[in-house]
Amino acid sequence: MRHSLFLRLRPVIPVALTLGLLVSTIRPALAAASQAKPNILFIFADDLSHEMIHTMGNDRIITPNLDRLAESGMAFTHAYNMGSWSGAVCVASRTMLNTGRYIWHAHAVSNGKVLEQERQAGRFWSEQLKQAGYRTYMTGKWHVSVDAAKAFDVARHIRPGMPKQTPDGYNRPHPGQPDPWDPADPKFGGFWEGGKHWSEIVADDAIDYLQDARERQSPFFMYIAFNAPHDPRQSPQEFVDLYPPETMPVPADFLAKYPYEDDIGCGPGLRDEKLAPFPRTRYAVQVHRQEYHAITTHMDLQVGRILAALQASGKADNTWIFFTADHGLAVGHHGLMGKQNQYDDSVRVPFFVVGPGVPKGKRLDAAVYLQDIMPTTLELAGVAKPGHVEFQSVLPFVRGQRVESFYPAVYGGYLKLQRMVT
């Protein structure tokens, strides 16, 4: 291109040469600036409670890769989701995350048309990072009212909130009766739809993305979103066998019936609550927790594959890793099965940060929201915090500049029925 410019502007050779030198100087400078920015690997679980990681206190579960991730950086032990304006808590959590807005402000822009306008205006998480020079990738669960294929440079296997309904997986099991459901049998569809478990496909895509990023100079932002361990909680037989039902602890706060279930909108008509029979039995809770643990351990293996691929890519030393979940899950706590409540097991999630200079094995109990990840990544990318972003970067905690929460209290809400301030 410079050669043709030189030929056309032969009478002004000094100017052409100057322009050529300027361009040749700017390009490496821009490339160097891009290379200086850290890569961002965001790994997102679905329905994963804070209590579902071995190293965080669950002696029964097997999660060696998530354990390693937690011990390789900082774990925020009191990370929360702010709640939901609908029974689809996933939608609210993910809309807050991608817009940076608190629950009711996110609700105000959650309509598909309005949210698309937000994306086009560059106010979406991925769009902010694109503008900062990042190549953006996405795979897995989306559940936001914007086309992920438009929001990211590369998007594959964009999944809905959950697999297609699996009727045999509801209202079960009943003591003394055959269980119509088998979490390891592909004939039931669900996570097996398409011939390969969805969690394995997410890891496959992430590995491909890392191979692609290896060949590029621009920094990357990868949004790697598992549907697991959301129901239908399916996994290969060898994972199910790790957790015989009779060995599964029943939560200490187990109830056969939650006394205020209708008052809080968590009665028998709610989809999540239909998964186990009414009244609850200890046996049913043990079986559901068996399947919850099994699919989590299977997901953990896929996380390990992704981390190994990151190491092999040569990009690990300049990559920040964030791991969290959109919210937790009751699975037998308080007589409840779902996440449409404000109890700790449903609103509190794991939250790990790993990156250059992050203290290893450090635990911090300052209250944060999982959506704080969004402004944290913007700060890492050198993006000034936009005015509409209400959540806070956690980098002051990571850098040892702060130990107390930015938030005077933790707020949570569900529909018009529940409020929490703690």
Secondary structure, DSSP 8 states (H G I E B T S, - for coil): -HHHHHHHTGGGHHHHHHHHHHHHHHHHHHHHHHHHS-EEEEEEESS--TT--GGGT-TT---HHHHHHHHTSEEESSEE--EESSS-HHHHHHHHHHH---HHHHHHT-SHHHHHHHHHTT-SHHHHHHHTT-EEEEEEE--SSS-HHHHSSEEEEEE-SSSS--GGGSS---TTS--S--TT-GGG-GGGTTSS-HHHHHHHHHHHHHHHHHT-SS-EEEEEE--TTSSS----HHHHTTS-GGGS---TTB-SS-TTTTTTT-STTSGGGGGS-SS--HHHHHHHHHHHHHHHHHHHHHHHHHHHHHHHHT-GGGEEEEEEES----TTBTT--SS-S-SHHHHEE-EEEE-TT--TTEEE-S-EEGGGHHHHHHHHTT----TT--S--SHHHHTTS--S-SSSS-EEEETTTEEEE-
